[in-house]
Each structure stands twice: as C-alpha cells, then as structure tokens.
Amino acid sequence: MVQYFGEKTWVELESYIKKNAVIILPVGTTEEHGRHLPVETDAIIAESYGRMLGDACDKAGIPTLVMQTIYYGFSMSIIRKWPGCPNINTRTFADYIFDIQDSLIQMGFKKLVVLDCHGNHDCLLRLVMREIADKHNIYTMTLSPFALSANQYKEIRKDPNGDIHGGEWETSCILHLKPELVHKEEYTNVDTIRCNNPLRGPVSTWALQETKTGLFGDPTLASAETGKACFDTAVEEGLKMVRLYYEYRDQS
C-alpha cells in the first residue's frame, strides 16, 4: 500500500529516515490541454503515477514515502493564450523545488525522486538536481513517465508522428485514469504534428508549427487501453530505477 509523507507523524518519519527511505515528489502543473482535456492533466498524471509507483515500491519492500503533488509550475507564454494556467516564473518554481529538497535533506533523507510530468519543467528540475548536488553532495533522481513508457508507446501508438501536448499519449492516460473528464465530442485532429523533421527537438515544436487549439498531436487516436499500457510500463520501469537508486551505495 502506498505510504504518504503527509500522513505520518514526525516519529514515524524519523523511522523512515533511519531506513534510508526513498522520497517521491510528483511534479505536474495546471495548464490548457486543448478543448477536450482538463487543465489539471499533467497534475493528474503526476499524482496517479506517484501513487502507483509508491505502491509498487512498497510491495517490493523498498521503504518509500510519496509527497503531495505539485499542481502549479511554469508554462511558456504560448500556452497562456488560453485560460487555465496559473503560472509560476522559472526561478520561483526552481527555488520552490530546491527548498523542498533542501529541507528534506536537512531532515536526514538522502534518496529523493522527482517525477517530471510536464515538459517545460525538464531543464528546471535538472538545474535543481545540480544545485542540490553542489550544496549537499547528494544526488537526486528525476523520472518521467512519458520517457519511461516511450518504447512501449512507440510500439502501440496509432499516430505515426507522435505527439507533444494533449495528443494520443496524454489523452490515453486520462482516458485510463479519469475518463469522465475527457470531452470526446471536442476531439480534433487539426493540430496533428506535421513538422516531423530534424529540427523537432533541437528547436521547440511550438516554434515550428502553429497550434490552433492548444494541442500538438491527434487525440482522436487515443484509447484507455493505450493509457493503461503506458502507465503499466512506466511503473515497471520506474520501479527498476528506484530499486537501483535505493540499493546504490557510494563506492568511494
């Protein structure tokens, strides 16, 4: 059963520190995801993935505590053209995540896992990772369910060009997790990714292709089955990484 940091007393937390427990911090955000998905899509994915991964770790005998999900963060201005994004600037967001991890380390925790469930946070979370390492000589871990499920998704996806935002992957995940929040009547493929070329990646897709509805991808191809398969894979692969991280000891 998943164990939540916030439900423990300080006495119980002290016992987890002695066990060198792993802390899992799910990080999402709130922003538009087209006309068909809730603005909390990233946060829903983060919270659900944190719960599932924490449960898997507990069943595997890895002492693990899951923290409350971060629901607000940074999004580029292109996203903020539509309602739904209470935005946090980059430095404030990075400092906030740093302060959480800094305080956990001061308590005595040494194994910290951040779940990166929003694309604009990747560079910020890795910046914090390096700042924490410089201050404490403690190396944290950042995991992304999208990246961990990438090989499985590539095999089963129906969209040949893949997706970046609100397309088949995210829509499938929400169909699996909270199908009642998906407005299928609003599905559209007008923002299918067309710029499938070498510039994608080195240059932001947002600069290469104009979005009409706030999407980059085709949600019409999504299914709950695809979402479940991606989550199952992300949990399986995430558990492998957390186990390696938990069992690793400095060899110096």
Secondary structure as GFF3:
##gff-version 3
##sequence-region A 1 252
A	DSSP	three_ten_helix	5	7	.	.	.	ID=ss1
A	DSSP	alpha_helix	10	18	.	.	.	ID=ss2
A	DSSP	beta_strand	22	27	.	.	.	ID=ss3
A	DSSP	alpha_helix	41	59	.	.	.	ID=ss4
A	DSSP	beta_strand	64	66	.	.	.	ID=ss5
A	DSSP	three_ten_helix	79	81	.	.	.	ID=ss6
A	DSSP	alpha_helix	90	107	.	.	.	ID=ss7
A	DSSP	beta_strand	111	116	.	.	.	ID=ss8
A	DSSP	three_ten_helix	119	121	.	.	.	ID=ss9
A	DSSP	alpha_helix	122	136	.	.	.	ID=ss10
A	DSSP	beta_strand	141	143	.	.	.	ID=ss11
A	DSSP	alpha_helix	145	148	.	.	.	ID=ss12
A	DSSP	alpha_helix	150	156	.	.	.	ID=ss13
A	DSSP	alpha_helix	168	177	.	.	.	ID=ss14
A	DSSP	three_ten_helix	179	181	.	.	.	ID=ss15
A	DSSP	three_ten_helix	184	186	.	.	.	ID=ss16
A	DSSP	alpha_helix	205	208	.	.	.	ID=ss17
A	DSSP	three_ten_helix	219	221	.	.	.	ID=ss18
A	DSSP	alpha_helix	224	247	.	.	.	ID=ss19
###
